Amino acid sequence: MKKIRTALIDDNPHAIQILRDDLARMFPEVEIVGEADGVVQGAKLLRNSQPDLLLLDIQMGDGTGFDLLEIVPDLRFQLIFTTAHDEHAIRAFRFAAVDYLLKPIDPEELRRAVERAKKMLAVANHTQTQVPVLREHFQKEAPTKGVSKTIALHTSEKIHIARLSEILRMEADGNYTEVHFTNGQKLLLTKTLKDFSTILEEVGFLRAHQSHLVNFEHIREFIKTDGGYIVMADGAKVPVAVRKRAEVVERLGA
């Protein structure tokens, strides 16, 4: 079994202990190669240990997790934030395609995040991509606008950076999501539709149905008969849940 070299950085010793215990219980392949309690010590740890996976706190006594990423910009690892931040900040992190765990950490959420990181580690070049993507999104978008105009979409093979305006709609496919673009391209993503709904409904998308999330910008018609459905710019017909019909009518000005 290939070891996953893992570093833990948090200024709360109790939080580190919980992570260490949960990881040992759920993932025997995870090898803790070091721990640190802040930005300065964390930078030294990362330079010396070169981990595959980093679990990183955001607010620490001597700075933030983002400060740390600036100090060591060229490292290659999968990154999971552990944060007590507010919902606005979490949205920004999600747009940057960074897994996060909201404190107090749910062990099942930890399990899912590490499983996702394992899948990404199994694909060449993904660890080279994630941190630069995070930095670009956080520096250029989040400080000034709160949300990004682009989103990083994980498939099992790559990270695809897309503008939100290019996304036509998303459709649930079990624990995966199929995204449809305005140019006809499709991608199968490794997150659930609920994950995307949580963030995209804040920026012009509509969860029209349990299995469908649409970009309101690309709705062409709402047909009130046959139970009610939306016609998208590509001609796709998307069903509308009964509880969503009033919202669709109101937003379309019908």
C-alpha positions as CSV (number, residue, x, y, z in Angstrom):
1,M,0.0,0.0,0.0
2,K,1.5,3.3,-1.1
3,K,1.9,5.7,1.8
4,I,0.3,9.2,1.6
5,R,2.8,11.6,3.2
6,T,0.6,14.0,5.2
7,A,1.4,17.2,7.1
8,L,-0.9,18.9,9.7
9,I,-0.7,22.6,10.4
10,D,-3.0,24.1,13.0
11,D,-2.3,26.3,16.1
12,N,-4.8,24.3,18.2
13,P,-3.0,21.2,19.6
14,H,-6.4,19.6,20.3
15,A,-7.5,20.0,16.7
16,I,-4.2,18.4,15.5
17,Q,-4.8,15.4,17.9
18,I,-8.3,14.8,16.6
19,L,-7.1,14.9,13.0
20,R,-4.2,12.5,13.8
21,D,-6.5,10.0,15.6
22,D,-9.2,10.1,12.9
23,L,-6.7,9.7,10.1
24,A,-5.0,6.8,11.8
25,R,-8.3,5.1,12.4
26,M,-9.7,5.5,8.9
27,F,-6.6,5.6,6.6
28,P,-3.7,3.3,7.5
29,E,-2.0,4.4,4.4
30,V,-1.7,8.0,5.7
31,E,1.7,8.7,7.2
32,I,2.0,11.9,9.3
33,V,5.4,13.3,8.3
34,G,5.1,16.4,10.4
35,E,3.0,18.9,12.4
36,A,3.3,22.7,12.9
37,D,1.4,25.3,14.8
38,G,1.7,28.3,12.5
39,V,3.0,29.9,9.4
40,V,6.7,30.1,10.2
41,Q,7.0,26.6,11.5
42,G,4.6,25.4,8.8
43,A,6.9,26.8,6.0
44,K,9.9,25.0,7.5
45,L,7.9,21.8,7.7
46,L,6.7,21.9,4.1
47,R,10.1,22.6,2.7
48,N,11.6,19.7,4.6
49,S,8.9,17.1,4.3
50,Q,7.5,17.6,0.8
51,P,4.1,16.0,1.7
52,D,1.5,14.6,-0.7
53,L,-1.4,16.0,1.4
54,L,-1.7,19.0,3.6
55,L,-4.4,19.7,6.1
56,L,-4.1,23.4,6.8
57,D,-5.8,25.7,9.3
58,I,-6.7,29.2,8.0
59,Q,-6.5,31.5,11.0
60,M,-3.4,31.0,13.1
61,G,-1.5,33.1,15.6
62,D,1.2,34.3,13.2
63,G,-0.8,34.6,10.0
64,T,-3.1,32.7,7.7
65,G,-2.9,29.6,5.6
66,F,-2.8,31.9,2.6
67,D,0.3,33.6,4.0
68,L,1.9,30.1,4.2
69,L,1.1,29.3,0.6
70,E,2.8,32.5,-0.4
71,I,6.0,31.6,1.4
72,V,6.2,28.2,-0.2
73,P,4.7,28.8,-3.6
74,D,6.1,25.9,-5.6
75,L,5.2,22.9,-3.5
76,R,3.1,20.1,-4.9
77,F,0.4,18.6,-2.7
78,Q,-3.3,18.1,-2.3
79,L,-4.7,20.8,0.0
80,I,-7.6,20.5,2.5
81,F,-8.5,23.5,4.6
82,T,-9.7,23.0,8.2
83,T,-11.6,26.2,9.1
84,A,-14.0,27.8,11.4
85,H,-14.5,30.6,8.9
86,D,-17.9,32.0,7.9
87,E,-20.0,30.9,5.0
88,H,-18.8,33.7,2.8
89,A,-15.2,32.6,3.0
90,I,-16.1,29.0,2.5
91,R,-17.8,29.8,-0.8
92,A,-14.5,31.4,-2.0
93,F,-12.5,28.4,-1.0
94,R,-15.0,26.1,-2.9
95,F,-14.6,28.3,-6.0
96,A,-10.9,27.7,-5.8
97,A,-11.5,23.9,-5.9
98,V,-10.1,23.4,-2.4
99,D,-11.6,20.8,-0.1
100,Y,-12.5,22.1,3.3
101,L,-13.6,20.8,6.7
102,L,-15.7,23.1,8.8
103,K,-14.8,22.9,12.5
104,P,-15.8,21.0,14.6
105,I,-14.7,18.4,12.0
106,D,-17.2,15.7,11.1
107,P,-15.2,12.4,10.7
108,E,-17.3,11.4,7.7
109,E,-16.6,14.8,6.0
110,L,-12.9,14.1,6.7
111,R,-13.2,10.7,5.2
112,R,-14.8,12.1,2.0
113,A,-12.2,14.9,1.7
114,V,-9.3,12.5,2.0
115,E,-10.8,10.0,-0.4
116,R,-11.2,12.8,-2.9
117,A,-7.5,13.8,-2.3
118,K,-6.4,10.2,-2.9
119,K,-8.2,10.1,-6.2
120,M,-6.5,13.4,-7.3
121,L,-3.1,12.1,-6.2
122,A,-3.5,9.1,-8.4
123,V,-3.7,11.3,-11.5
124,A,-0.5,12.8,-12.8
125,N,0.0,16.6,-12.6
126,H,-3.0,17.3,-10.4
127,T,-0.8,18.1,-7.4
128,Q,1.1,20.6,-9.6
129,T,-2.1,22.4,-10.4
130,Q,-4.2,22.9,-7.2
131,V,-2.1,25.4,-5.2
132,P,-1.5,27.9,-8.2
133,V,-5.2,27.7,-9.0
134,L,-6.1,28.5,-5.4
135,R,-3.7,31.4,-5.2
136,E,-4.9,32.9,-8.5
137,H,-8.6,32.7,-7.4
138,F,-8.0,34.1,-3.9
139,Q,-5.8,37.0,-4.9
140,K,-7.6,38.1,-8.0
141,E,-11.2,37.5,-7.1
142,A,-12.1,36.9,-3.5
143,P,-10.6,40.0,-1.9
144,T,-12.4,42.4,-4.2
145,K,-15.6,40.6,-5.1
146,G,-16.2,37.9,-2.6
147,V,-16.8,35.3,-5.3
148,S,-14.9,34.2,-8.4
149,K,-16.1,34.5,-12.0
150,T,-14.4,31.2,-12.7
151,I,-14.6,27.8,-11.1
152,A,-12.2,24.9,-11.0
153,L,-14.0,21.6,-11.9
154,H,-12.5,18.3,-10.9
155,T,-12.9,15.3,-13.1
156,S,-11.2,12.0,-12.4
157,E,-8.4,13.0,-14.9
158,K,-7.9,16.7,-14.7
159,I,-8.8,20.1,-13.2
160,H,-10.8,22.2,-15.7
161,I,-11.0,25.9,-15.2
162,A,-14.2,27.4,-16.6
163,R,-15.9,30.7,-16.6
164,L,-19.3,30.6,-14.9
165,S,-20.9,32.2,-18.0
166,E,-19.7,29.1,-20.0
167,I,-21.7,26.7,-17.9
168,L,-25.1,26.0,-19.3
169,R,-26.4,23.5,-16.7
170,M,-25.5,20.7,-14.4
171,E,-27.2,17.3,-13.9
172,A,-26.8,14.9,-11.0
173,D,-25.4,11.5,-11.8
174,G,-25.3,9.6,-8.5
175,N,-22.4,10.9,-6.5
176,Y,-21.1,12.6,-9.7
177,T,-22.2,15.6,-11.6
178,E,-22.4,16.1,-15.4
179,V,-21.8,19.6,-16.5
180,H,-22.9,20.9,-19.9
181,F,-21.2,23.9,-21.5
182,T,-22.4,26.4,-24.0
183,N,-20.0,25.0,-26.6
184,G,-21.6,21.6,-26.3
185,Q,-18.8,20.1,-24.3
186,K,-19.6,17.9,-21.3
187,L,-17.6,16.8,-18.2
188,L,-18.3,14.3,-15.5
189,L,-17.2,15.8,-12.2
190,T,-16.3,14.1,-9.0
191,K,-18.5,16.1,-6.7
192,T,-22.3,15.9,-6.1
193,L,-24.8,18.4,-7.5
194,K,-25.5,19.5,-3.9
195,D,-21.9,20.7,-3.6
196,F,-22.3,22.9,-6.6
197,S,-25.8,24.0,-5.8
198,T,-24.6,25.4,-2.4
199,I,-22.3,27.9,-4.1
200,L,-23.7,28.5,-7.5
201,E,-27.2,29.5,-6.4
202,E,-25.6,32.6,-4.9
203,V,-24.3,33.7,-8.3
204,G,-27.2,33.3,-10.8
205,F,-27.9,29.5,-10.9
206,L,-31.1,27.8,-10.0
207,R,-31.7,24.4,-8.6
208,A,-34.8,23.8,-10.7
209,H,-35.1,20.2,-9.7
210,Q,-33.5,17.7,-7.4
211,S,-31.3,16.5,-10.3
212,H,-30.8,19.8,-12.2
213,L,-29.0,23.1,-11.7
214,V,-29.3,25.6,-14.4
215,N,-27.6,28.9,-15.3
216,F,-30.4,31.5,-15.4
217,E,-28.5,33.4,-18.0
218,H,-29.1,30.6,-20.5
219,I,-32.8,30.0,-19.9
220,R,-34.8,30.6,-23.1
221,E,-38.3,29.6,-22.1
222,F,-40.4,28.3,-19.3
223,I,-43.2,26.1,-20.5
224,K,-46.1,26.1,-18.0
225,T,-47.8,23.0,-19.3
226,D,-46.8,19.4,-19.0
227,G,-45.9,19.9,-15.4
228,G,-43.6,22.8,-16.1
229,Y,-40.2,22.7,-17.6
230,I,-37.4,25.0,-18.7
231,V,-36.0,25.2,-22.2
232,M,-32.3,26.0,-22.2
233,A,-30.2,27.7,-24.9
234,D,-29.1,24.4,-26.3
235,G,-32.7,23.2,-26.5
236,A,-32.5,20.9,-23.5
237,K,-35.7,20.5,-21.5
238,V,-35.2,20.7,-17.7
239,P,-38.1,19.7,-15.4
240,V,-39.0,22.2,-12.7
241,A,-40.1,21.1,-9.3
242,V,-43.5,22.2,-8.1
243,R,-42.0,24.2,-5.2
244,K,-39.7,26.0,-7.7
245,R,-42.3,27.1,-10.2
246,A,-43.2,30.4,-8.5
247,E,-39.6,31.4,-8.2
248,V,-39.0,30.7,-11.9
249,V,-42.0,32.7,-13.0
250,E,-41.1,35.6,-10.7
251,R,-37.4,35.7,-11.9
252,L,-38.4,35.5,-15.5
253,G,-40.9,38.3,-15.0
254,A,-43.7,36.2,-16.3
